[in-house]
Amino acid sequence: MQGYIDLAIAHGIKILGAIAIFIIGKWVAKVLTNLFRNALEKSNTDPTLIKFLGDLIYFGLLVLVIIAALGTLGVNTTSFAAIIGAAGLAIGLALQANFSNFGAGVVILFLRPFKVGDFVEAGGATGSVETIGIFNTTIKTGDNRVIIVPNSNIIGGNIINYSKEPIRRIDLVIGVGYDDDLKLVKQTLEEILQSDERILKDPAPSVALAELADSSVNFNVRPWVKTEDYWAVRSNLLEKTKVTFDEKGINIPYPQLDVHLDQKAA
């Protein structure tokens, strides 16, 4: 009976030690994870990345705590760790493409080439960014299609962010006929720009002769606007230019074909 009592006491001490290690270790893991999350929050890191990395670190520490607790109970943790390592390697090989997307997602969340709501051209898709995930980014197109783009595709190509800067320049090429009064054309274009209050005064808009083309004299018309006004102002300028040119008799050349018939006497 004394032997059973001694055995129970010995195992009881090990069990209590394992429980104590698990409880204390879990508390330490939470404290360290919170410190890590607070450090990332102070550096203005994306909340999605903070949550993901925080969970990753917490569960990694929790695995170490469980291994330490099992070691206290006398379990051979070397083989246990080897099994975990082998399983991790197998999972890594199976999810190699996903890990590539994960790495790209971390890069996107750290470097912030765009944010939710930006209008971008990336990964073969053009539209507004709906969500930025660890593995993929969701982009909604202008005709309301939702495109889920793997993050590796985005990082592997060019990223054009149309919403990054607060102002944008509209670049228009307006062609007129060779017989038109160029001074009148330039004055008319400048008046059109001045009449729109959405066009910024600084930087100042510009109207300049661009080239003497084959069938037209081309002017570069370049006003600056707020980014959110870009498409509305651009469309309005084109419409107003056509209407005003018609009123003033200014010709806008367009491709045409003249056919001359040479009738020969039979």
C-alpha positions in Angstrom: 0.0 0.0 0.0 2.8 2.4 0.8 4.3 1.7 -2.6 1.0 2.7 -4.3 0.9 5.8 -2.2 4.4 6.8 -3.1 3.6 6.2 -6.8 0.5 8.3 -6.6 2.3 11.1 -4.9 5.1 11.0 -7.5 2.6 11.1 -10.4 0.5 13.6 -8.7 3.4 16.0 -8.3 4.2 15.5 -12.1 0.6 16.2 -13.0 0.4 19.2 -10.8 3.7 20.5 -12.3 2.4 19.9 -15.8 -0.8 21.8 -15.0 1.2 24.6 -13.4 3.5 24.9 -16.4 0.5 24.9 -18.8 -1.3 27.6 -16.8 1.7 29.8 -16.3 3.0 29.2 -19.8 -0.4 30.1 -21.4 -0.4 33.4 -19.3 3.1 34.2 -20.4 2.2 33.5 -24.0 -0.7 35.9 -23.8 1.4 38.6 -22.2 4.1 38.3 -24.9 1.6 38.3 -27.7 -0.1 41.4 -26.3 3.3 43.2 -26.1 4.0 42.2 -29.7 0.5 43.5 -30.8 0.9 46.7 -29.0 4.3 47.3 -30.6 2.8 46.8 -34.1 -0.1 49.1 -33.3 2.3 51.8 -32.3 4.0 51.4 -35.7 0.7 51.8 -37.5 0.7 48.3 -38.9 -2.4 47.1 -40.7 -4.9 45.6 -38.2 -5.3 42.5 -40.3 -1.6 41.8 -40.2 -1.5 42.5 -36.4 -4.3 40.0 -35.7 -2.7 37.3 -38.0 0.8 37.6 -36.6 -0.5 37.9 -33.1 -2.5 34.6 -33.4 0.5 32.9 -35.1 2.9 33.8 -32.3 0.4 32.9 -29.6 -0.3 29.4 -31.0 3.4 28.9 -31.6 4.2 29.7 -28.0 1.2 27.6 -26.8 2.7 24.6 -28.7 6.0 25.1 -26.8 4.1 25.3 -23.5 2.3 22.0 -24.3 5.5 20.3 -25.2 7.1 21.5 -21.9 4.1 20.3 -19.9 4.2 16.9 -21.6 8.0 16.7 -20.8 7.2 17.2 -17.2 4.8 14.2 -17.3 7.7 12.1 -18.7 6.5 12.0 -22.3 9.3 11.7 -24.9 9.0 15.2 -26.4 11.9 14.7 -28.8 9.8 12.3 -30.9 6.8 14.5 -30.4 8.7 17.5 -31.7 9.9 15.4 -34.7 6.4 14.5 -35.6 5.3 18.1 -35.5 8.3 19.1 -37.6 7.5 16.4 -40.2 3.9 17.3 -40.3 4.8 21.0 -40.7 7.1 20.1 -43.6 4.4 18.0 -45.3 1.9 20.8 -44.9 4.4 23.3 -46.2 5.0 21.4 -49.4 1.3 20.9 -50.0 0.5 24.5 -49.4 3.5 26.0 -51.2 1.4 28.2 -53.4 -0.6 29.5 -50.5 2.6 30.3 -48.6 3.7 32.3 -51.6 0.5 34.2 -51.4 0.9 34.6 -47.7 4.4 36.1 -48.1 3.0 38.5 -50.7 0.1 39.4 -48.4 2.5 40.3 -45.6 4.5 42.5 -48.0 1.3 44.3 -49.1 0.2 44.9 -45.5 3.6 46.2 -44.5 4.5 48.3 -47.5 0.9 49.5 -48.1 1.0 50.2 -51.9 -2.8 50.6 -51.6 -5.6 50.5 -49.0 -9.2 49.5 -48.9 -11.2 51.9 -51.0 -8.4 52.8 -53.4 -8.9 52.5 -57.2 -6.1 50.4 -58.5 -4.8 48.4 -61.4 -3.0 45.3 -60.1 -2.8 41.6 -60.7 -4.6 41.9 -64.0 -7.7 43.5 -62.4 -8.8 47.1 -62.3 -11.3 48.5 -59.7 -11.8 49.5 -56.1 -10.1 47.5 -53.3 -12.8 45.8 -51.2 -10.6 43.7 -48.8 -6.9 42.9 -48.3 -6.4 39.4 -47.0 -3.4 37.4 -46.0 -3.7 35.2 -49.1 -5.7 37.3 -51.6 -7.1 40.7 -52.3 -10.7 41.4 -53.4 -11.2 44.0 -56.1 -14.6 45.3 -57.3 -14.7 46.5 -60.9 -16.7 49.5 -62.2 -19.5 47.2 -63.5 -19.8 45.6 -60.1 -17.9 42.4 -60.7 -15.9 41.0 -57.8 -12.4 39.7 -58.6 -10.4 37.7 -56.1 -6.7 38.2 -56.9 -3.9 36.1 -55.4 -1.5 38.3 -53.6 1.5 36.8 -55.4 0.0 38.0 -58.7 -0.2 41.5 -57.3 3.4 41.6 -56.0 4.7 40.0 -59.1 3.6 42.8 -61.4 3.1 46.5 -61.6 0.7 48.2 -59.2 -1.0 51.4 -60.4 -2.8 53.3 -57.6 -5.1 56.0 -59.0 -6.2 57.1 -55.5 -2.8 57.4 -53.8 -2.4 61.2 -54.4 -5.1 63.8 -53.5 -4.9 65.4 -57.0 -4.6 64.2 -60.5 -3.9 65.8 -63.9 -6.3 65.3 -66.8 -4.5 64.9 -70.1 -6.5 65.7 -73.2 -5.5 66.1 -76.8 -7.8 68.3 -78.7 -7.4 68.5 -82.5 -8.6 71.4 -84.7 -8.4 72.1 -88.4 -5.5 73.8 -90.2 -7.8 76.5 -91.3 -8.9 77.5 -87.8 -7.6 80.5 -85.9 -5.1 79.0 -83.4 -5.3 82.0 -81.1 -9.0 81.7 -80.9 -8.8 78.0 -80.2 -6.3 78.5 -77.4 -8.3 81.3 -75.9 -11.5 79.2 -76.1 -9.9 76.2 -74.4 -8.5 78.4 -71.6 -12.0 80.0 -71.0 -13.5 76.5 -70.8 -11.0 75.5 -68.1 -11.5 78.8 -66.2 -15.3 78.3 -66.2 -15.1 75.0 -64.2 -14.7 75.6 -60.5 -13.5 72.1 -59.9 -10.3 72.7 -61.8 -7.5 73.8 -59.4 -5.7 77.1 -59.7 -2.5 75.6 -58.2 -1.1 73.8 -60.0 -2.3 75.9 -62.9 -3.9 74.3 -65.9 -2.1 74.5 -69.2 -3.1 74.7 -72.9 -0.2 74.3 -75.3 0.3 73.4 -79.0 1.4 69.7 -79.1 2.0 68.9 -82.8 1.2 69.6 -86.4 -0.3 66.2 -87.3 -1.3 64.9 -90.7 -4.9 66.1 -90.6 -5.1 68.3 -87.5 -3.4 70.7 -85.2 -3.3 69.2 -81.8 -3.4 71.0 -78.4 -2.5 69.5 -75.1 -5.1 70.4 -72.5 -3.9 69.6 -68.9 -5.9 70.8 -65.9 -5.4 69.5 -62.3 -8.4 68.3 -60.2 -9.1 66.5 -57.0 -8.8 62.8 -57.5 -12.5 62.2 -56.7 -13.5 64.7 -59.4 -11.3 63.2 -62.2 -13.8 61.3 -64.3 -16.6 63.8 -63.9 -14.5 66.8 -64.9 -12.9 64.9 -67.8 -16.3 64.0 -69.3 -17.6 67.5 -68.8 -14.6 69.1 -70.5 -15.0 66.9 -73.6 -18.7 67.7 -73.8 -18.2 71.4 -73.3 -15.3 71.6 -75.8 -17.4 70.1 -78.5 -20.4 72.3 -77.8 -18.3 75.5 -77.6 -16.3 74.7 -80.7 -19.6 74.2 -82.6 -20.9 77.6 -81.4 -17.7 79.3 -82.5 -17.3 77.5 -85.8 -14.1 75.8 -84.8 -13.6 72.5 -86.7 -12.7 69.2 -85.1 -11.2 67.0 -87.9 -12.3 63.4 -88.3 -11.1 60.8 -90.7 -12.9 61.0 -94.1 -12.4 59.7 -97.6 -12.8 61.8 -100.7 -13.5 59.7 -103.8 -12.9 61.3 -107.3 -14.4 59.6 -110.3 -12.6 60.1 -113.6 -15.1 59.4 -116.3 -13.4 58.7 -119.6 -15.2 58.9 -122.9 -16.1 55.5 -124.3 
